[in-house]
């Protein structure tokens, strides 16, 4: 599947991004004009002394960190209670008999990304009462443009928004629909309200759904095919304290950052703050009867939310133009954020996504 020499985490090949063509958020300086660093820093930390690394005999201790929603905060609106992460990355590797694998390399105008979906951070226990599936090794081979361009589009045709440096995909949508109606898709990080809409709880949804989705501290869980994936910001990759870090690449080639960003997006010396999305709950009541679940818009469904320009720090795709550090080089480019408020993981692309991520490819010719 992969060359034997690549079974350890490889240092990432870096190339500055260009914020051209696809960005409608303002003009940027072409980062390709910046000098290439002679010794680029990897986006992943350098390996530690192998004699000090955890092993199958001693896989280390999990952090058991669990995000806690703060109803009083304007930077947190999820209502699920994530499960503690009790399994270390090494313990998972030993259980699966396969090492974590993630590799990037630049090939002309493309950034090729190969991964096996086995994270290198702590995770929850799977299967669990809300998620009956077991994690299995995957075989990912994606490409993203080095210089994103072209028109953006909604996430719907892709499902997978991008891939993290942990080798895990961002797949924010759910398969759970009110009465099978795609207009009313349940929202994973607001699923705590969902049972009230189901027939088993006296609601109007006659389609069977679990009462919980079994998300762990990374807002991740497992699909029937064994794919571990993120529905929100992974705690195993994003520091609790303010720090601006790249956590992955979107399908259109722009970088994905954690919850933290510069208060002045064009000044990397400005205060680091938690990013606020610009989405809010709709006002009023949903349609009822055969047309919808009824009740007030409370965030249980994706359709409960609407974009309000200027409400927060970010645009409709949960991104903005600003300074991003790629290795030792600072560039001004469009980039996305993961947030503790809806949409959690972006639901649209600023530039044209690469078709290697497409769940439903468009016909050619």
N, C-alpha and C positions, 0 to 999 in steps of 0.2 A: 504493500500500500504506500509506504513512505520509505525513502532511503534510510538504511540503518543509522547513518551518521546524523540523521535529523531526529532521533528519538529523544534527545534532550532539548530543552527550550533553547531556541536559537536567538541570538541578538538580532534585533529587527533592522531591516534595511530601511533607511529613511530617505524621503525625498520631500522637499518643501511643497506645499499645496498652493494652488492658485485659486483665488476667489473670483473667477471671471465667469461671464456668461450667465450662470444660473442664479447669481445673487441679486436680489432685488432690494436688499437691505441697506445699500449704500456702496460708494466706491471704495476700493481697497487698493493697496499697493501690491503689485505682482510679486509674490514671494520668490518666484524663480530668479529674480534679479539679485536676491541675497546670496552672499558667497557660501559655497558649500563648506561645512566644517570638515577639517582634515581627519578628525577622529570622532565621528558622530556618536553621541550617547544613545544607548538603547532605551526604548520606552519601557522595557521591563528591567527590574533590578538585576545586577550581575549575580551569577550563582555564588553561593557561599561555599566555604570549605566543605568538601564532601564528607569529611570525617565528622562534621558537626551537624549534618543534615539528618532529619528524621528518617526512619527506616520502617520496614514492616514489623520488625521486632519492637520498635519504639516510635509509633507514628505521631507522637506529640499530642498536645492538648488542644482541643477546639476552643474557640473563643466564646461560643454560645451566645454571641451578640445578637440581640433582637431589636429592630427599630421599633420605637414607641411613638404612636401618633400623638400630636399635641393639638387638641381642638382649638386652642387659643392662638395658634400660630398661623400666619398667612403663608408659611412655607411648608405646611403639612396638612393634607386632607384625606389620606387613606384611612380606612376604618377596619381593615382586616388585622388580625393578630398573627403576625408571622411566627412560624415555629423556630425554636432555637436551632442554631447550627451546631450539631454535636459530632459531626464526622469531619476529620481533617482531610485535606487533599491527598496526603500520602496514604491515609487509611483507605480512601476510595480507590486509589490506584492499586493498592494491594488486593482489595476485594475484586476488582475487575481484571486484574492481571495485565494491566496496560498502563503505560506512563502518560501523563499529561503531555499534549503535543500542540504547539502553536508555532507557525513559521510565516514570515512575510518576506517577499523579495520583489524588487522592482524589475519589471520586464517591459522595457519601452515605455509606453504611455499608461501601462497598467501596474497596479500593485496586486500581486498574486498572494493570496492568503490560504494557508492550509492548516487545518486543525482537526482534532478528533472529539471535541465536545466534552472532554474530561476536564473539569475545572481544577485550578491549582490552589484553591482556597477552601475554607471550611464550608460545609453544606449541611442541610437538614437530613433527617432519616427518611429514606424512601425504600419501599412504600410506606405510607402513613394513612391515617384514617380519612384524610381528604384527597389523597392521591395514591391510587393503587399500583402505580407503575414503577419499574426498576430502571435505574440509569444504565445505559449501554453505550459502548464506544461508537462514535459516528465517523464519517469520512467527509469532511468539508473541503471543497475546493472552490473558492470564490475569487472574483476579480473586482477591483474598484478602480476608477480612473485616478491617475495621479493629479490631473488637473480637472476637477469637476466643472461641468458646463451643461448647458441645455436647460429646458424647462423641467420643473419639478412635477411631482404628482402625488396623489394620495397613497397611503400604505396598502390599500385593499388588494391590489394585484400581487403584492409581494409577501405580506404577512411578516416575514423576517425583515426587521429594519436595518440590522447590521450585525456585526460580530465583535465581541469583546476581546481584549488581549488575553483573556483567560481561556479563549477558545470556545466560549459559549455564545450562542446566538441570542439577540434581542428579538423576542416574538411577543409583543404586548397584547395582541387580540385574543379573545376567547372563542371557543366553539359553542358556548351556551347561549341560546336564543330564547326569548319569551315566545312560547307557542310556535317555535320554528320560524319566527319572523325576523329576517335579517336586519330590519329597522331597529329592533330592540335587542341589541347584543349586550350581555352582562359584562360589567367592567371588573377585571380581576382584583384590583386593589380596593374596590368598594363592595366586594361580594358579601360582606357581613350583613348587608341588608337584603340580599337576594332571597332567602327562604320565605320572607313575607309575601313574595309575589308568586310562589309556587302553590299548586293545588294542595299539596300535602300539608301546607301551613295555612290553608284557607284562602289562598290567593287565586289568581286567574290563569296561571301558567300550568297547563296540563302536560307539559313535556318534562320527563324526569330529569332532574339535575341533582348533583351532590349538594349537601348543605355547606360544604367548604371545599376549597381548591388545594389545600395542603401546601401553601407557599411557605418556603423557609425564610431565613433572615436575609437572603439575597433577593427576595420576591421571586424566587425561582421554584419550579417544579418540573415534572417529567411527563412527556407525552407518551401515548401507548407504544410508540416505536422506540422508546428509551431515550429520547432527546431531552436532556436537561436544558432549560431555557429561562431567560429572565423576563418578567413582566414589569419590573421596576428597577430602581437603582440597587445594584448588588452591594451589600454591606462589606463583602469580602474584598472589594476592589476600591471602595471610596472611603477616605478617612473621615472619622467623626468630626475632627477639628478642621478648620478652614485650610484648604490646600487645593490648588488648581491642578488637576491631573487629567490626562487623556486616558480613557478607558477602552476605546475601540474605534472602529471605522464604520460609518454608515454605508449603505449600498451605493450611494452616489459619490462616495470618495471623500466626503468631509469628515473631520474627526468628531468623535463623541466624547464629551467631558462629563465628569461627575457633577455633584450638586453645587460645587463651589465655582465662583467666577470673580473677576475683578470688578469692583464697584464702578470704575471707569474702564469700559472694555478696551480702550486704546492705550491704557497706561498700566503696565505690568507691575508698577510700584504702588498702585492704589490698593485700598483695603480689599481683602478677600471676603466675600459675603455669600450667603446662600441665595441661589437664583430663584426668582419667582416667575412662574408661568403666567400667561395672560388669558387663561381659560377660566370660566366661571359657570356656575349652575344657571340654567335657564329659569326664568320666572314663570309662575303659573302651574297649571296642571297638565299632565300628559293626556292624550286621547284615551278613552276607555272602550269597553266592549270588545268588538272584534278588531278594532284599530290599534289597540295598545293596552298596556297594563294599568293605566289610570294612576291616580295619586300624584302628589307633588313631585317635581323634578328634584331628586335627592342624590343623584350621582350613581345610583345602582347600574344605570345603563349608559353606554357610551353616548347615546343620543341626548342624554340629560345635560350635556356640556356644550358651551358655545364660546367661540373666540371673541375676546373683547380687546381690540387694539389699544395698546398703551397701558393696559391694566397692570402688567408686571414688567419684568426685564426682557422678556423673550417674545419672539414673533409666533405666528400660528404653528410653525413646525418646531417650536421650542428651541430656537436657535437665534444667533445674532452674529454680526461681524465684529471681530476684535482680535486681540493679540493671543496667540497660541504658541507654546514652546514645542518645537519638534526637535528633540535632542538638544543640541547646544544652540539652535537657531530660533529666534523669535520671528514669527511671520504674522501678518495681518490677513485674516481669512474668515470666511463664514465657518461656524461650528455649532454643534448641537449640545444640549444639556439634558441630563437625566434629573428629574425633580421629584420631590415628595408631594407635589400637587399635580392634579391631572394636567397633561396627559401622561406623566410619569416617564414613559418612553415616547419619543416623537411619533406622530401618526401621519406625517407627510414628509416629502423630500424637497429640499431647496433646488437641487439640480437633478439631472436625469440619472436614475439608478441603473446599475449594471444588471443586465438580464440574467447573470449567473445567480442572482438572488430571487428571481421571479418564481412565484408559486404557480402562476397562470400565465405563461409566456404568450405574448401577442403573436399572431400569424405573421410570417415574413413574406415578402414579395407582393 
